[in-house]
Amino acid sequence: MSKDPMTQNPEFLWYIPNQAVAGHRGDDAVADHNSLATLTAQARAIEANGWAGALIGTGWGRPDTFTLATALTAGTTGFNPLIAIRPGYWQPAQFASAAATLDHLSGGRVRINIVSGKDDFEAYGDREGDQAQRYGRTKEFMRLVRRLWTETGVSFAGEHYRVSNSTAEPRLTPNDDRLHPPLYFGGASPAAEAVAATEADVQLFWGEPRADIAERIARLRALSRDLDRDLPPLEFGLRITTLIRDTSEQAWRDAEAKVAQMARIEGAGWHDHRRIVAQGQQRLLDLQDRGEVLDENLYTTPGKFGAGGAATTWLVGSAEEVAGSLRKYADLGISRFILSDTPYLQEIERQGRSLLPLLRRQAVPA
């Protein structure tokens, strides 16, 4: 009997909008959009509808991500926060202790997404530096945090960080092969890929065509060998918008209507990754030149009218069609999926009922 690649050990997470302004990416623009009650309701819906947890984004000008993750973890029992953080915002030892504390209190539910892209650094007292400096610092940050989680009496003297005889408390309790919270990482530049190949546990991709992602996976695996990675094999994840309806026709009608509305409002509320266009974002925007629809149902037009980040491209179709596309990404080696669509709460429930069972279903016997 053969198994669908989705049954091998996949992880399915959602996304929680950590925003000061209502109406993120077409979400319901209500006054209490970022209240504890509203966001806890989303986290509880995530765990009730079969999702493992959710990514919580970071950036200056948003509410503090770690504070929100802590509150949502306290208000749930099985919700796993994927907490986005920036090395320039934290010192490694302080962060290692904070994350270990939350991981301990939550019973091992913490995941971390390391973000190195440009931000409003000066607003919180960081220095911008060039790309080499940013990714060099990230590499040291990830290596040092991992050591602080797994060793005691750590001393380290690098170009960016120093500690002496440092032991982060509380100590993490290994759980099977999980020695510490996994470190997710994104980035498409050569500098970013070198960091991922040596230091990340999971490399995240945005919604590129499968051939492009296959090429990047092959390159990252080769880099891992060439750079003498001394960690378990790098895993891969996909962060993408999934717009599903009962039929393909309904899905495409609604997708085109959303894009038309984006055009009318000039992408307001959608372009939170387009103020500074990083290489990964530019790769998505360049897809428009290759066609409106790539592979079977990867819709590139949202980026033309203001969408950024994971909303730049969408998988559109019935639940069966989108599940089929995600299985093909799994065939490439993707095992971590972070999906979303708006309105967030409605889609947590819709896609939890209709999409997740298809993704988890065993294949028929060969």
C-alpha positions in Angstrom: 0.0 0.0 0.0 1.4 3.4 -0.9 0.6 6.6 1.0 -0.2 10.1 -0.2 2.9 12.2 0.4 0.7 14.4 2.6 0.4 11.6 5.2 4.1 11.2 5.8 4.4 13.9 8.6 3.0 17.1 7.2 2.2 20.2 9.2 -0.7 22.5 8.3 -0.8 25.9 9.8 -2.9 29.0 9.3 -2.1 32.7 9.6 -3.3 35.2 12.3 -3.2 38.9 11.2 -1.1 40.8 13.7 -2.2 44.2 12.5 -2.9 47.7 14.0 -5.2 48.6 11.2 -8.4 46.6 10.4 -9.2 45.1 7.0 -5.9 43.2 6.3 -6.0 41.6 2.9 -9.8 41.9 2.6 -10.5 40.7 6.1 -13.6 42.0 7.9 -12.9 45.6 9.0 -14.3 45.6 12.5 -13.4 47.8 15.4 -12.2 45.0 17.6 -10.2 43.2 14.9 -7.1 43.0 17.0 -8.6 42.6 20.5 -7.7 39.6 22.6 -11.2 38.2 22.3 -11.1 38.3 18.5 -7.7 36.9 18.1 -8.2 34.2 20.7 -11.4 33.2 18.9 -9.3 32.8 15.7 -6.7 30.7 17.6 -9.4 28.5 19.1 -11.1 28.1 15.7 -7.7 27.1 14.3 -7.3 24.3 16.8 -11.0 23.2 16.6 -10.8 22.9 12.8 -7.7 20.7 12.5 -4.9 23.2 12.0 -1.7 22.7 14.0 -1.3 26.4 14.7 -0.7 29.7 12.9 2.1 32.0 11.7 2.0 35.4 13.5 3.9 38.1 11.5 6.3 40.7 12.7 7.5 44.2 11.7 7.8 47.6 13.3 4.4 49.2 13.3 2.5 46.0 14.3 1.5 44.9 17.8 4.3 43.0 19.4 4.3 39.5 18.0 5.8 37.6 21.0 3.3 39.2 23.4 0.4 38.2 21.2 1.7 34.7 20.8 2.0 34.3 24.5 -1.6 35.5 25.1 -2.9 33.2 22.4 -1.0 30.2 23.8 -2.4 30.9 27.2 -5.9 31.0 25.8 -5.7 27.6 24.0 -4.6 24.1 24.6 -3.3 22.8 21.3 -2.6 25.9 19.3 1.1 26.1 18.1 2.3 29.7 17.4 4.8 30.2 14.7 6.3 33.4 16.1 8.1 35.7 13.6 11.0 37.6 15.1 13.8 39.8 13.9 17.4 39.3 15.2 17.9 43.1 15.3 15.0 43.4 17.7 16.3 40.8 20.2 19.6 39.8 21.7 20.2 36.1 21.3 20.4 35.2 25.0 17.3 37.3 25.9 15.4 35.7 23.1 16.5 32.1 23.9 15.3 32.6 27.5 11.9 34.1 26.4 11.2 31.4 23.9 12.3 28.6 26.2 10.0 30.0 28.9 7.0 30.1 26.6 7.9 26.7 25.2 8.1 25.3 28.8 4.8 26.9 29.9 2.9 25.8 26.8 4.2 22.2 26.9 6.4 22.5 23.8 4.2 24.3 21.4 6.5 27.1 20.2 7.8 27.5 16.6 10.0 30.4 15.5 10.2 32.2 12.1 13.4 34.2 11.8 13.0 37.3 9.6 16.0 39.1 8.2 14.4 41.4 5.5 14.5 45.1 5.8 12.4 46.9 8.4 12.1 50.3 10.0 15.3 49.6 11.9 16.0 53.1 13.1 12.6 53.3 14.8 13.6 50.7 17.4 17.3 51.5 17.6 18.8 49.0 15.2 21.2 49.7 12.4 20.4 48.7 8.9 23.8 47.6 7.5 24.0 45.9 4.1 22.7 42.5 3.1 25.9 40.7 4.0 25.8 42.3 7.5 22.1 41.4 8.0 22.5 37.8 7.0 25.8 37.4 8.8 24.1 38.5 12.0 21.2 36.2 11.4 23.5 33.2 10.9 25.2 34.0 14.3 21.8 34.6 16.0 20.4 31.2 14.9 23.6 29.3 15.8 23.9 30.9 19.2 20.2 30.6 20.1 20.3 26.9 19.2 23.4 26.4 21.4 21.8 28.3 24.3 18.8 25.9 24.1 20.8 22.7 23.9 24.0 23.5 25.9 25.0 25.0 29.3 27.8 27.5 30.1 27.9 28.7 26.5 30.7 31.1 25.5 30.7 32.7 22.1 32.6 35.5 20.4 31.4 36.4 16.9 31.4 39.4 14.7 27.9 40.5 15.9 27.3 38.8 19.3 29.2 37.8 22.4 28.2 35.8 25.5 30.3 34.3 28.3 29.3 31.3 30.4 25.7 31.7 29.4 22.9 29.2 30.4 19.4 30.0 29.2 16.6 29.0 31.7 14.4 27.2 31.8 16.1 24.2 30.2 14.1 22.7 27.3 12.9 19.1 27.7 13.6 17.1 24.5 10.5 15.4 23.0 11.3 12.5 20.7 13.5 14.1 18.0 12.4 17.7 18.9 15.4 19.1 20.9 14.2 22.8 20.7 11.6 25.0 19.0 12.1 24.6 15.2 13.6 27.6 13.4 11.8 28.5 10.2 13.4 30.9 7.8 12.7 32.6 4.5 14.6 34.5 1.9 15.5 34.0 -1.8 18.8 35.8 -2.2 22.1 33.9 -2.3 23.0 35.3 1.1 19.7 34.1 2.6 19.9 30.6 1.0 23.4 30.2 2.5 22.0 30.9 6.0 19.1 28.5 5.4 21.3 25.7 4.1 23.4 25.8 7.3 21.2 27.1 10.1 17.5 26.7 9.4 15.3 23.8 10.3 12.6 24.7 7.8 13.0 26.9 4.7 9.8 28.7 3.8 8.9 29.5 0.2 6.1 31.8 -1.1 3.8 30.7 -3.9 6.1 30.1 -6.9 5.4 27.6 -9.7 6.5 24.1 -8.8 9.4 24.0 -11.3 10.9 27.1 -9.6 10.5 25.6 -6.2 12.0 22.3 -7.3 15.0 24.2 -8.6 15.4 26.0 -5.3 15.0 22.8 -3.2 17.8 21.2 -5.3 20.0 24.2 -4.9 19.5 24.3 -1.1 20.2 20.6 -0.7 23.4 21.1 -2.7 24.3 24.1 -0.6 23.7 22.1 2.6 26.3 19.5 1.4 28.8 22.1 0.1 28.6 24.2 3.3 29.0 21.1 5.6 25.6 21.5 7.3 25.9 19.8 10.8 22.2 19.7 11.6 19.4 17.3 10.6 18.3 17.6 6.9 16.7 20.9 6.0 12.9 20.7 5.6 10.8 22.9 3.3 7.5 24.8 3.8 5.1 26.7 1.6 3.3 29.9 2.7 0.5 30.7 0.2 -3.1 32.0 -0.1 -5.6 29.3 -0.9 -9.0 30.5 -2.3 -11.4 27.6 -2.5 -15.1 27.3 -3.2 -17.5 24.4 -3.9 -16.7 24.5 -7.6 -13.9 25.8 -9.8 -16.2 28.2 -11.5 -17.3 29.8 -8.2 -13.6 30.0 -7.0 -12.4 31.8 -10.1 -15.4 34.2 -10.1 -14.7 35.1 -6.5 -11.0 35.4 -7.1 -11.5 37.8 -10.1 -14.0 39.8 -8.0 -11.5 40.2 -5.2 -8.8 41.4 -7.7 -11.2 43.8 -9.2 -11.9 45.3 -5.8 -8.2 45.5 -5.1 -7.8 47.5 -8.3 -10.6 49.9 -7.2 -8.9 50.6 -3.9 -5.4 50.5 -5.3 -4.4 47.6 -3.1 -5.0 49.3 0.2 -4.5 46.8 3.0 -2.8 44.2 0.7 0.7 45.5 0.0 2.4 45.0 3.4 5.4 43.4 1.7 5.9 45.9 -1.1 7.2 49.0 0.6 10.7 47.5 0.2 10.8 44.9 -2.5 13.1 42.0 -1.4 14.4 39.4 -3.9 11.7 36.9 -2.9 8.9 39.4 -3.4 10.4 40.5 -6.8 10.4 36.8 -7.9 6.6 36.7 -7.3 5.9 40.0 -9.0 8.0 38.8 -12.1 5.6 35.8 -12.5 3.0 38.1 -14.0 5.2 38.3 -17.1 4.8 34.5 -17.5 1.0 34.5 -17.5 -2.1 35.1 -15.3 -2.4 31.4 -14.4 0.7 29.1 -14.0 0.8 25.4 -13.3 -2.9 24.4 -13.1 -4.3 27.2 -10.8 -1.6 29.5 -9.5 -3.1 32.9 -10.0 -0.4 35.7 -10.4 -2.7 38.7 -11.1 -3.2 39.7 -7.4 0.4 41.0 -7.3 -0.4 43.3 -10.3 -3.0 45.1 -8.3 -1.3 45.5 -4.9 -1.0 42.2 -3.2 2.3 41.4 -1.5 4.0 38.6 0.4 1.9 35.4 0.6 -1.0 37.2 -1.0 0.9 37.9 -4.2 -0.1 34.6 -5.8 -3.1 32.4 -5.0 -4.0 28.8 -5.5 -7.6 29.0 -6.8 -10.2 26.3 -7.3 -12.4 23.7 -5.6 -11.1 22.0 -2.5 -10.2 19.0 -4.6 -8.2 21.1 -7.1 -6.3 23.0 -4.5 -5.6 19.8 -2.6 -4.2 18.3 -5.8 -1.9 21.2 -6.3 -0.7 21.1 -2.7 0.0 17.4 -3.1 2.2 18.1 -6.0 4.2 20.6 -3.9 4.5 17.8 -1.3 5.9 15.5 -4.0 8.8 18.0 -4.4 9.6 17.8 -0.7 7.4 20.4 0.9 6.2 19.1 4.3 5.1 22.4 6.1 2.1 24.3 4.8 1.0 27.7 6.0 -2.3 28.6 4.2 -4.8 31.4 4.5 -7.5 33.4 2.9 -9.9 36.2 4.1 -12.2 36.7 5.9 -9.8 34.8 8.2 -12.2 33.3 10.7 -14.7 32.2 8.0 -11.9 30.6 6.0 -10.3 28.9 9.0 -13.5 27.0 9.3 -14.3 26.5 5.6 -10.9 25.2 4.7 -10.6 23.2 7.9 -13.8 21.3 6.9 -13.2 21.0 3.2 -9.5 21.1 2.4 -7.7 19.6 5.4 -9.5 16.2 5.2 -8.4 15.9 1.5 -4.8 16.7 2.4 -4.7 14.1 5.1 -6.4 11.3 3.2 -4.5 8.2 2.4 -4.0 7.4 -1.2 -5.7 4.3 -2.6 -3.7 1.1 -2.6 -1.2 0.9 -5.5 
